[in-house]
Amino acid sequence: MRNIPAALKAHIDSGVTTLCRLLKIRLEDGREFGMTTLDRDVEYQGLSYKAMNGFDTSIISTDESFSVDNAEGYSLFAAYVPGIEADMVYRGELDNATWEMMIVNYSDLTHGHILLDRGDVGEVKAVRDTVFIPELLSFTARLRQTIGLVDSRTCRARFGSPANSQTGCGVDAEALWESHTVTAEASEEPNVTFFSNTVAGITPPARVKWTGGDNTSTRLYQVEVVDESTGQITLLEPLPFPVSINDTFDIRPDCDKRFATCRDTYDNMLNFKGENLIPTGEAVDTPGTATGGGFTGGYTDNDEPIQQQ
């Protein structure tokens, strides 16, 4: 059941209406951007909704049950959302963004609004520095996702997440960050490589977060190589922009999800979310099994195989 303000309902029932749709996109950091189907801008609740016929106004079908809406995706045909630039997409600033769509009476905004739907922003693309948002996914689309746990010898927790969450870790990863500066020219062939003569004591797996320069964002990049003798750092993933001297970054160790690491390195074995003693199959390429196959009876606390006698 939708909550329809009395004044707006009376306007709709009048038969002659001045209605338009508003679409709000909210980034994870709280910034908001708006667009409207009207031919002029609409100022509503402190946000300016820019005039553009940029999104599909197809009918939204819902009912009183928890079934998935049949219009779970909406296309944004317009290429440009005012205020959203291509650099924001490259830096990942639109990751985890949400949206909501509403109806208002543009001739009298004091009537309030009807909330039509809300959800997650789908994949965002930037082509030739032009931003495309191909789809808006209703929150009910999450009902299509498989939810559950699968047995695994490695940990399923997200490193650094609170221990009291379903896949919580409990390690204070924020305390592990170290700040450094790029001190020598970087290369992007075959992987992104740069140099900092101050990094020491960190070996992969590790993560890098850029805090200064063109690549500044909240994204975490996987580290492939850390060479203390030369200061070389190589990433497994591409960066949106070239790395320059004096760019700043944070780096911290990560977790390889093994029980021995959880116990010995982070003293966190009580929060280990895996089954490290689970028996393995007969495949010869199963980690820890003996050459030639054969059933293994599990693994020791040091991740060594226990062979069946």
N, C-alpha and C positions, 0 to 999 in steps of 0.2 A: 504494500500500500504506500502510495506516495504522499508526502506532506505538501499540500497545496495551500498557500496562504489564502485567506478568505477574499481579500481584495483582488488577487490575481485570478481566482476562480470565477469571481463575478465578471471580470473583464472577459475571460474566455467564454463564459456563458452568454455574453451580450451578443455574440454573432459577428461583430465587427471588431477585429483584434489588430493590435500592433505588437506582434511578438517577434522575437529573434532568438537565436541560439548563441550562447557564449561558451567558449572552450578555454579552460585554464590549464596550463602545463606548469607543474610545480617541481623544481629540481630538488635533489636530496639536501642541498645546503639551504633551502628555504626560498630561493628566488622564484618568482612567478612571472609567467608570460601569458598574455591573453589574445584571443582573436574572436571575431564575431562574423555572423553571416549577413549582418546589416551592411548597408552601403556607406556608413559613417561610423567613426569610432564611438564606443560606449564606455563611459566611466562608471564602474560599479564596484562598490565595496572597496574603494581605494586602489583598484587596478584598472588600467586602461586596456580595453579589448580592441585590438586593431581591426579595421574594416577590411575583410578579404573573404572571398568565397573559396575557402581553402579546405573545407572538410565535408565529408559525405553526411548529409542529413537524413540518412535512411532510418526507417522506423525501428525503434528499439522494442523488442518483445520480451516481457518478463511475466512471471506469475507469482503466486504466493508460495510456491515450493522452492526447493533449493536447486532446481534444474538450471542448466547452463543457458544463458541467453542465446538466441539464435543469431543475434547481431553482435557477436563478441569482438569484432574488429571493425574499425572505421578508417577509411583511407583519407589521408591528407594529400589532396591533389596539388595544392599550391606548394611551390618549392621553397618559399621563404617564410619563416615565422619571425615576425619582428622581434629583435633583441637577441635571437639565437644565431650565433655565428659559427662558421665551420670550425674555427679553432677550438670552440667549446666542445664540439663533437670529438675532435682528435684527442683532446685531453681527457675525455671520458666524463665531462661534467654533466652529461645527460643520462649517464648510467643510473638506474634505479629511479628515474623520474616517474611521476604519477600525473594523472589528468582527471578532470571532471567536466561534465557538460551540463548546462542548465538552460532553461527557458526564462526569459524576462519580458516584461512589457516595456519596450524602449521609450514609449511616450510618458511613462510614469514608473520610474524604477523603485519608488517607495512601495510598490505592490509586492516586492520580494521576488523570489524565484522558485522554480520547480527543478529539483535535481533529477536529471534524466539517468545519468550513469556516471561511474568513475572507475578507474583502473590503472593499469601499468602502461607506460609508453613502450612500444615495441622497439624493434631494431631501428637505430637512427643512422643514417648514411650521410656522407658529405661527398658530393661529386662536383669536381671543378669549383670547389669552395662554395657550393650551394648546398644547403641543408635540406634533406628529405626525411620526413617521418612517415614511413609507409603505412603504419597501422597503430591503432590505439586498442589495447586489449582490456576488456572488462575484467574486474576482479574475479568474476565467476569463471573466467577461463582457467583460473588456478585449480578449479575442481577437476580439470582434465589431467592434472599432473599426478604422477604416481608418488604416493607418500608412504614411506616405510624404510626400514633398515635392512641392509643385506650383510650377512656375516662376512667378516673380513679379518685377515691376520694383521692388517695395518689399521691405524686409528682413523675413525671417521670424523673426529672433531675438527673444527676450524681453528687453527692455531691462533691463540690469543683471545678467543671468545670467552665470555663468562662461564664459569664452571656450572652454574645452575640452569643453563639452557640445555635443550635436548641434545645438541651436539657440542656442548660446551667443553672447553679445554681447561681453563683455569690458570694458565701461564700468563703473566703480565708482559705481553709482547711489546707494549708501548715503552716499557722501561729499557728495552734492548736496543732502541734506535740510537745510532751515532751519526752526527752531522759531519759532512766532508765537502770538499770542493774539487771540481775537475781541474787538474793542473797541467794536462797535456792534451794535444790534439786527439780527436776521436775518429774512429773509423766505423763504417756500417757494412763492411764486407768481410765474411759472410754474415756475421752477427754484429750487433752494436757493441763496440769496444771503446772504452775510455780509460783514463789514467788518473789516479789520485795517490800522491805519495804519503798520505796520512792513514790509509786503511791498514789495519793490522788485527790479527786474531780472529778474523771472520772467514769461514770456509763454507762453500755451498753444502746444503741448500741454504739460500739466503734471499732476501728481498731488498729492492731499492725503491725509494719513493723520491721523486724530484720536488725540491722545495724552492728552486730558483732557476730562471731561464725559461726558454720557450716551452719546455716539457712539464712545467709545474702543474701538478694535479694530485688527486688523492689515490690514483692508481698505483698498485704495487706490481713491480716487474721482477720476474724470476732471474736469479743470477746463475750463470753457468760456470764462470771462472773467477776466482780471486787470487791473484799472484802478488804476495807481499813483497817479493824481491824487486818487482818492476812497477808495482802499483796498478797493474792491469786489472780491469773489471770488465767482464763480458756478460751481456744479457742474452737470455734465450728468446726474448720477444722483441719485435721491432718497436721503435719509438716514433711518434708522429712528427717530430722535428729533429734536426741535427743537434748533437751535443756540442757545446762551445766551452772554451776555457773560462773558468770562473763561475760556471753553472754550479749550483749547490744541490746536494742530495743527501738523503738519510739512508743508511743501510743497517740491516739487522740480520741475525741468523734466523733461519726458519726451522721447521721440523720435518724429518723424513718419515714420520708416522710409524716408526718402529718402536716396539715396547722397550727395548734396551735404551733407546734415546730418551724416551719419556721418563724412564726410571733413573738413568744415570746422569743425563745432562740437565734435565729440568725438574727432577725430584717430584714427578707428577703422576706416578703410576696409578694412583687411586682414581684419577680421572681418565685413564686410558680407555678409549671407546673402540675396542677391537677385541678379537678373539685370537690371541697370539699362539695358543696351544691347539688350534683347530687342526685336525688331521688333513693331509693333502691328498690329492688324487694320484694317479699313476703316471701322469705325463712327465716325461723326462726333463721338460723345461720348467717344471714347477720349481720356484726358488727354494733351495734347501734340500731337495730330494737328491738321492744318490744317482750317479750315472747308471743308466740301464733301467731306470724306472723302479717299480716296486713300491709297496705301501710304506709310508712313514707313519710312525706312531704319534706324531706331533712335533713340537719344538720346545726347547728348553727356554729358560728365562733370558738367555743370551742369544735367542733366535737361531740356535744350532739345532739341526734335525735329530730327532730321536728315532733311530732305525729299529724296525721290528726284528727281533731275534728269531 
